[in-house]
């Protein structure tokens, strides 16, 4: 640890610094190298500071995913407020914001989600994230489609799976951002268009 380099930060700023350091570790070494001790050392702080912020490695993974989810929410909210009064428009908004956010966060987010899925301790949190996406889809499309809520939720879960797969393909370079957004928009719109309110 480089104690001479460490400067006093407000708690929120320190947490942000630790999260950025964790993302850098994942980018450089993968999730196997991610421990609270390693994060503290790379950030130039003592281990107790990292433990105070996250408690456990699982707590750090959850915090990383929370940060990602907050960015997704903000990006979608901004665009949805500006428009989106047809199935096609809302489909395009969700497709572009999802793919864009995954690409902007970088490949380490995929590794973080994979590590999160690997532990029972964080399975409930991952399900909460997925349920949150379904809820966002429900709210955005509720006035646009005529379908029983339970049936719509099943479709939204499938659409989320398509979003995850196409975004990961874009991160891996198997498809371009534009191809992923275009395909995902089409999947959303073609799935929901038959139920559009007339």
C-alpha positions, 0 to 999 in steps of 0.5 A, spaced: 500 500 500 502 506 498 500 510 504 504 517 502 499 517 496 492 516 499 489 523 501 482 524 505 476 523 501 469 524 502 465 517 503 461 518 497 468 520 493 472 514 496 466 509 494 467 511 487 474 511 487 474 504 490 469 502 485 473 505 479 479 501 482 475 494 482 473 495 475 480 496 473 482 490 476 477 486 473 479 489 466 486 487 467 486 481 471 478 478 471 474 477 476 478 472 480 483 477 482 478 481 485 478 481 492 477 487 497 484 487 499 487 487 492 482 493 491 484 497 497 492 496 495 491 498 488 487 504 491 492 506 496 488 505 502 487 500 508 483 494 508 478 496 513 476 502 508 474 497 503 471 492 508 467 498 511 464 500 504 462 493 501 463 488 507 464 482 502 467 481 495 459 479 494 458 486 497 463 489 492 460 485 486 453 488 488 455 495 488 458 494 481 452 492 478 448 497 482 452 502 479 451 499 472 444 499 473 443 506 476 446 508 469 442 504 465 436 507 469 438 514 468 439 513 460 433 510 459 429 515 463 432 521 459 430 518 453 423 516 455 421 523 457 423 526 451 419 521 446 416 514 446 409 514 444 409 508 439 411 501 440 417 502 435 419 508 438 419 505 445 423 499 443 428 503 439 429 507 446 430 500 450 435 497 445 439 503 444 440 505 451 441 498 453 446 496 448 449 503 449 450 502 456 453 495 456 458 498 451 460 504 455 461 500 461 466 495 458 467 488 458 468 488 465 461 489 467 459 482 463 465 479 467 462 482 474 455 479 472 458 472 471 461 473 478 455 475 481 451 469 478 456 464 480 454 465 488 448 463 491 449 469 496 448 474 490 442 470 486 437 474 489 440 481 488 441 479 480 433 477 480 431 484 483 435 487 477 432 483 472 425 484 475 427 491 475 428 491 468 421 487 467 418 493 471 421 498 466 418 495 460 411 494 463 411 501 465 413 504 458 409 499 454 403 499 459 399 504 455 401 502 448 399 494 448 393 491 450 395 484 453 394 481 460 400 483 465 402 476 467 402 474 459 406 481 458 411 480 463 413 473 460 414 476 454 418 482 457 423 477 460 424 474 454 426 480 451 431 482 456 434 475 455 435 478 448 438 484 450 443 481 454 445 476 449 446 482 443 449 487 448 454 481 450 455 480 442 457 487 441 462 487 447 465 481 444 465 485 437 461 479 434 456 484 432 457 492 431 453 497 436 448 499 430 447 491 428 445 490 436 441 496 436 437 494 430 436 487 431 434 488 438 429 494 436 426 489 431 425 483 436 422 488 441 417 491 436 415 485 432 414 481 439 409 487 441 406 490 435 401 484 434 398 487 441 399 494 440 393 498 442 389 501 436 
